[in-house]
Amino acid sequence: MNDSSEGKFEELINIVKRLKAPDGCPWDREQTNASLLPFFLEEVYEVMESVDNENWEELKEELGDILLHAVFQAAIAEDNGHFSIEDSLANISEKLVRRHPHVFGDAQADEAFHAKQNWESAKHKEKNRQSRLDGVPKTLPALIRAQRLQQKASYAGFDWDEVEQVWDKIHEEIQELKEAQSNSAKEHISEEIGDVLFSVVNLARFLDIPAEDALRKTNQKFTERFAQVEAELKKRGKTVEDSSLEEMDEIWNEVKKHKS
């Protein structure tokens, strides 16, 4: 961080302190660490959206909002006597050095996997955790959590050697799902659907593709294509309700062909 960056960061800290002062903003003064969480989560998703759209101007703005939340959270914590933003900065700097012995020490890590493996191993020891899967927040979206659990298992050596083994597992889980459906046991069907999803996420993880990102983009693609189907029906003087599946499917395939 150069002098200009340090000055801008210091300016942001001072602005937040001014907003929280007795003669500052009434809304800002009322906020707590907990009350800010929904707004912070919203900002995180806006960052993700700007990256998906490759909108760098928007990303620049959204990253600023994220920094604001980090400073705001720390300012509230400091007011309550817990810690300061300086403490957080010192903590992350020390942690980055400690967990990168292949950069700041004598350890070896020729590939990204080995670097992350070193990180996970050091983190496990520091936190004195019982399981190598500990530490993945239960409140994470299910796809992200599944992939993080699988990554942690992989870093501990619990992983397939070849992608074909992952495919075999997917086919095995799909077959078990078909069998569960034939028995009409809803609870068992639900379990097997979970297993299928978990195995597909594992394939994404094995191929180094974030499953959550992939599904989010597919959701957006589906939304855009369905809107085009609706638009085409409207041109024909029709609505979804008075159109047949065959007609909608025909338009869908034309839209898909045009986008390919």
C-alpha positions, 0 to 999 in steps of 0.5 A, spaced: 500 500 500 503 506 497 502 513 501 496 515 497 492 508 498 494 509 506 491 516 506 485 514 502 484 508 507 485 513 513 480 518 510 475 512 510 476 511 517 475 518 519 469 519 515 466 513 519 468 516 525 465 522 524 458 519 522 458 515 528 460 521 532 454 524 537 453 530 532 453 525 526 448 521 522 442 518 527 442 512 522 449 510 523 449 511 530 444 506 531 447 501 527 450 494 531 455 489 528 448 484 527 444 490 524 449 491 518 449 484 516 444 484 511 447 490 508 453 487 508 451 480 505 447 484 499 454 488 498 457 481 497 452 479 492 453 485 488 460 484 488 459 477 485 454 480 480 459 485 477 464 480 476 459 476 473 458 481 468 465 484 467 463 491 469 469 493 472 466 500 474 461 497 478 466 492 481 470 498 483 464 501 487 462 495 490 469 494 493 469 500 496 462 499 499 465 492 502 471 496 505 466 501 508 462 495 511 469 492 514 471 499 517 464 500 520 464 493 523 471 495 526 469 502 528 463 499 532 467 493 535 472 499 537 466 503 541 464 497 544 472 495 547 473 489 543 478 491 537 480 496 532 481 496 525 488 496 526 488 490 530 484 486 524 490 489 519 495 486 524 492 480 525 491 478 517 498 481 515 501 476 521 496 470 518 498 471 511 505 471 513 504 465 517 500 461 513 505 462 507 511 458 509 512 457 502 513 464 500 516 467 507 519 461 509 523 454 507 517 450 505 516 448 498 509 449 494 510 448 487 503 448 485 497 452 487 494 445 490 500 444 495 500 452 497 492 451 499 494 444 502 499 448 507 494 453 508 489 448 511 494 444 515 497 450 518 489 453 520 487 446 522 493 446 527 492 453 529 485 452 531 486 446 534 480 443 531 478 435 531 476 434 524 479 437 518 472 438 515 471 443 521 471 451 520 466 451 514 460 455 516 453 451 516 450 457 514 453 457 507 449 456 501 449 449 500 453 448 494 458 452 496 459 449 503 459 442 499 464 444 495 468 447 501 467 440 505 470 436 499 476 441 498 478 440 505 477 433 504 482 433 498 487 437 501 487 432 507 488 426 502 481 424 501 480 424 493 479 421 487 485 420 482 482 420 476 476 424 473 473 418 471 472 415 478 468 421 479 463 420 473 462 413 476 460 416 482 455 420 479 452 414 475 452 410 481 448 416 485 443 417 479 442 409 479 440 409 486 436 415 485 432 412 480 431 406 484 429 410 490 424 413 485 421 407 483 420 405 490 416 412 491 419 413 498 420 420 498 425 421 504 429 416 501 428 420 494 430 426 498 436 423 500 438 420 494 437 427 490 442 430 495 447 425 494 447 426 486 447 434 487 453 432 492 457 428 487 456 433 481 459 438 485 464 434 486 465 433 479 465 441 479 470 441 484 475 436 481 475 440 474 476 447 478 469 450 477 465 453 482 459 450 482 455 456 485 458 460 480 456 455 474 449 454 477 448 462 478 450 463 471 445 458 469 439 461 473 441 467 469 441 464 462 434 460 464 431 467 466 433 471 460 431 465 455 424 464 458 423 472 458 425 471 450 420 466 450 415 470 453 416 476 448 416 472 442 409 469 445 407 476 446 409 478 439 404 472 436 398 475 441 399 470 446 401 469 453 404 463 456 397 460 459 394 460 452 400 457 449 402 449 448 408 446 451 410 444 444 410 451 442 414 454 447 419 449 447 419 450 439 421 458 441 426 456 446 430 451 441 430 457 436 432 462 442 438 457 444 440 456 437 441 463 436 445 464 442 449 458 441 
